Amino acid sequence: MPRNAPLVFVSAGCPAGIGPEVSVAAARRLHETPIVLVGDVGTLLAAAALVHVGEQHLVPFDGKPPRPGSIGVVQAGPALTPKDRKPGEPSRAAGASQLAAVETAFRLVKQQPGSALATGPVSKAAIAESGARNAAKFTGHTEWLQRLDHAKTSVMCFVSPKLSTSLVTTHVPLARVPALLTPARVAEATTWLAQLLVELGRKRPHIAVASLNPHAGENEMFGKEEARAIVPGIALARKKARGAQIEGPIGAETAYRYAYAGKYDAVVAMYHDQATIPMKLVAFGDAVNVTMGLSVPRTSVDHGTAYDIAWQGKADARGMVAAVELAEKLAQARGGARSQRRTRQ
């Protein structure tokens, strides 16, 4: 990778989970990519020892891309003690630390034009119970980053070699999903998914929009959400995402089966598990979480803190490698698009 590659900032996730070790391991594996790890530096040094990365490879970030073979590090929040990061048992300090890492990494990305953000796995509960400012309102990276970015919207997407998807609703109780479905939200999830696919090289994305109810509502026998929100949302998306081929509403089981077989490039899901069950079934460890709608590229691993294997040297860094690589690719795509717009002007 050339040294003019985009700088990728990585928030290392929960100090009591596998985030620090997979972050260090991924950064070492991607030694030609300029990477800066953001978290508790003492924790990162301990993780480096665990995954057999020499302490000399971790260097304080000075505002410039780290040299090849080096990994930049930034301290986020107060320093932790080993007791604070006890494997599988995050303390209040660890909860505050992982939130500080996310916010610090985001600020650094905003300060470095053309860079990107990749996030490690966090514990929503540990953050919410940490006592950090506003932490009780934390429901996930997607919503929190939208707030930090002052973005009008944020759309959760997942990308893998065999299957990609976006979500109309994210971390909300299932009982609230029907009321939250609106034509505007369906259109947003569809158009941003189309934009993501374009950035990944698909010139005319072919997208299936899943139904909420069984058999696409069966002519409203099983629900009216398809007629009330999904059909008009698809019509709106077709006007906004010109060039994309959009079909639906299609029963979710059919939409995902056909997408996995190659008929569609991606699927729009109505709620969280409708998307994540098929994604984790066919692409766990390979899928990358992408937040669209932000002013910066943001990706994340598709797994959690894995407290059961934390700090045992068993964690697989493959997901973080994929997240960093995709963050870099999206930053390059957006940089190229900006250059083309300037040229046309």
N, C-alpha and C positions, 0 to 999 in steps of 0.2 A: 504494500500500500504506500503511495507517495506521501511525503511528509507534509504536503499541503492538504491532506485529508482533513475532514472536519474533526474538531475536538469533541470528544464525547465525555460528558460528566456522568458519573454513576453514583447514585445514592445507594449506600451499601446495605440498607434494610435493617432488620432487627438485630441488634448485637447478640441476642441470645439465640438466634436462629442461624440458618445456613447462609444468609445473605453475605456477610463479610468474606467467608471462605470462597464462595463461588465468584464473588466480585474480583477478588485478588487473582484467583486461578484463571478467570476469563481474561483479565487484563494482561496477565503474563503470556497466555496463549496467543493473544492478539498483539504481539509485541511491536508490530509495525503501525498500529493504530494509536494515535495520541489519546490517552485515557487518563482521566483524573477521578480518583475515588474520593467520595465525600462521606464522612462519618466520624466515628471516634478513632483517632489515629492509633491509640494504644490497642484497640480492638483489631484494627487492620494489620498492625504488626504481628499480633498474636495469630491472626488468620494466615498471614504470610508464612509464618513458621510451620503452621499446621499443614499447609499445602506445598511445603518445600520451595518457597520463593524467598531468596535471600533478602534480608532487611535492606541491603544497599540499593535494591531496585525501587524502593519506595522513597520518593523525594518530595519535599514540600513544593506545592504548586506556586509559582511566582508570576502567574499571569501569561506565561508563554507555554506553548505545547511542550510536553516532556520529550526529552531526546529518545531515540529508538532504544528499546530495552529498559526504559525507565517508566515508572508508574507514578503519576502525580497524586498527592494526597492533600486533603483539606480537613482540618478539624471543624466539626459542626457541633455547636453547643459545648457545655462543660465536659471536661475529660471524665471518663468512667473508670471505676475500679473493676478488678476482676470479678468481684462479688456482684456488681451491677449487671454483668453479662453472663450470669450463671446459665449454662446450656439448658434451654427449654423452659426457663423460668424468668421471663423478663421483669425487671424491677421498674418502678416508676421512672427512675432515671433513664433506663433503657428505652422506655416508651417515649419520653421527651426527646431522647437522642435521635431516634429514628425519624421523628417528625422534623427535627432541626436539620437532619441530613437532606430530607426532601426539599425543604424550603431553601436551604443554602445552595444546593445543587441547581435549583430552578433559577435563583438569582444570578448564579455564575453563568448559566446558559444565556440569560438575557443580556449579560454584560459582554458576552463574546459572540458577536454576530456570525451566523453560519454554523454554530455549534449545535449539539443535540443532547438530550437527556435520556438516560436509561435508568430505570429504578429497580432496586432489589426488593425482595418480599418483606412486607411489614405486617405487624399484628395490629389490626384495627382496634381491638379491645385494649391492648397495651397502650396505644396512643391515646385513646379516649379516656383512659383511667390514669394518665400520667400527671395530670394537673397542669400541663403546659397550656399556654394561652390559647383559648378557643378549641383546644384539643377534643373536648367532649362532643364537638360537632363533626369530628372526622368520620366519614363513612367510606373513604377509599381515595386512592390517588386521583382518579379521574375527576371527581367532584372537587377535591381540594385544589388541584392544579388549575381548574377552571376559575375558581375563586381567586387564586393568586394572580392569575393572568388577566383577570377582568374580562374574560372571554364571554361572548354572548351564548355560546353553546359548547358542549364537549360531547364527543361520541366515542364510546368504547368499541374498539375493533380487535379482532384476533386474526393473525396472518400465519399461515403455515404453507409448506410446499404443496399440500394436497387439498386444503380447505381453508377458506377465509370467511369471516362473518363480521357483522356489526350489530349493535344492540340499541333498540329504541329506549328501553328503560334499563337501569343498572341495579344499584344496591338499594332496592326498595322491597317492602313486603309484597309477596305475591298477590295478596288481596287488593292491593292498591293499583296493580298494573292496568286493569281495564279502564279505570277512570283517567289514568295518566296517558293513555293512547290518544293522540290527536293527529289530524292530518299533517300538521306542521312538524311534529316530532318524527313521524314516519318518514316524511320527506327529508328531514335533516339526516337521519341515520342512513338513508339511501344515497343521498347526494355526496355526503362525506365519504362513504364507502367507495363510491365511484371515483372520487378524487384520489383516494388512497391507491386504488388499483391503477389509475393513470400514472401516478408517481412511481409505481412499481413496474411500469412498462406496458400495461395493457391499454392499447389505444381506444378500443371500443368495448368497455366492460359489459359483461352479460350477467345481470344480477337477478336473483330470485328473492321475492319478498314473502316471508313466511306468514301464515295466518296465526291468529291467537288461539282460535277454537279448533276442535277436531274437524277434519275434512273441510277446512276453510269456512266453517260455520254452517255448511249444508243448507244454503239458501235461508240463513237466519234461524234455522231450527235449533242450533246449538249456541247462538249468540249473535249479537248485532255489531260487534266491534269491527268486523271486516267491512261492512257496508258504511258504518259511521265514520271510521277513522282510516282504515288501511287502504281501501280503494281510492278515496280522494287523496290520500297521502302519496300513493303511487302516481296519480295523475299530476300532482304538484312536482314530484321528483323528476318526472319525464320532461317537464318544462325547464327545470333548473339544471339537470345533468344532461345537457344536450350531447348526443354522441353515445350515451350509455343505452344499452338495451335492458329494459326493466320489465319483469314479468311477475304477476301475482294478483291477489294473494294465493299462495300455494300451501297445502298442508305441510307442516314443518318436517315431518318424517320423510315426505317425498322430496321437498326442496333440498334437504341436506344430503339425501342419498344421491340425487342427481348431480349436485355440486361436487360431491366426492368422486363421482364417476366422470366428471369433466364437462357436463352439459352447461353448468353455470360457473362463472368465476368466483362467485361469493353469494352469501345468503344474508338477508336482513332478518334478525330475530326480534321478537317483541319483548322478551324478558331474559333475565340473566341466565338461568339454567337451560333455557331453550337453546342457547348458543353454546354454553360451556360444556354441556354433557357431550354433544357430538365432537366438539373440538378436543376435549381431553381424552375421548375414546380413541380418536384416530391420530392425534398429533401431540400427545402429552410429552413435554420436553422439547418439542420442536416448534411449537406455536409461540408467537410473540404478541403481547398485548400492545396495542397502539392507541393513543388518544388523538383523535382528529378534532379540529376546531380551535386548537391552541395556536399561539403565535410562534411556537417552537416545536420541532419534532420531539415526541416523547414515546418511548417504548418501555416495555417491562417484561420480566419473565412471566410465564403462565402458571407458576407454582407458588406455593406458600412458604412459610417460614420453616417448615419441616422440623419442628422442635424435637421430634423423636430421634433424629439422626444428627442433630446440630453438634458441631465441634468434635465429631468423631472421624473426620477425614473421609466420609463416605459420600458426601454430596457431589452430584454431577453438575459441572459448570456449563454443560451444553446449552441450557436455556439462556443463561446470561450471555454466552458467546453470541447466540442468535439475536438476542435483544440489542447488543451493542452493534453488531453488523448491520441490522436493519435500521437502527438510529442513524448510523453513518450514511447508509444508502438514501434515506429520506432527506437528510441534510444536503447531500449532494444533488438530489433531484430538485429540491426547492431552490438551491443556489443556482442551478442551471436554468430553472424557469425564470428567476429574477434577472439573470443575464440576458435571456432572450427578450424579456419585456423591455429592458433598457435599450437593447439593440434596435428593436422595432420603433421605439420612441425617438 
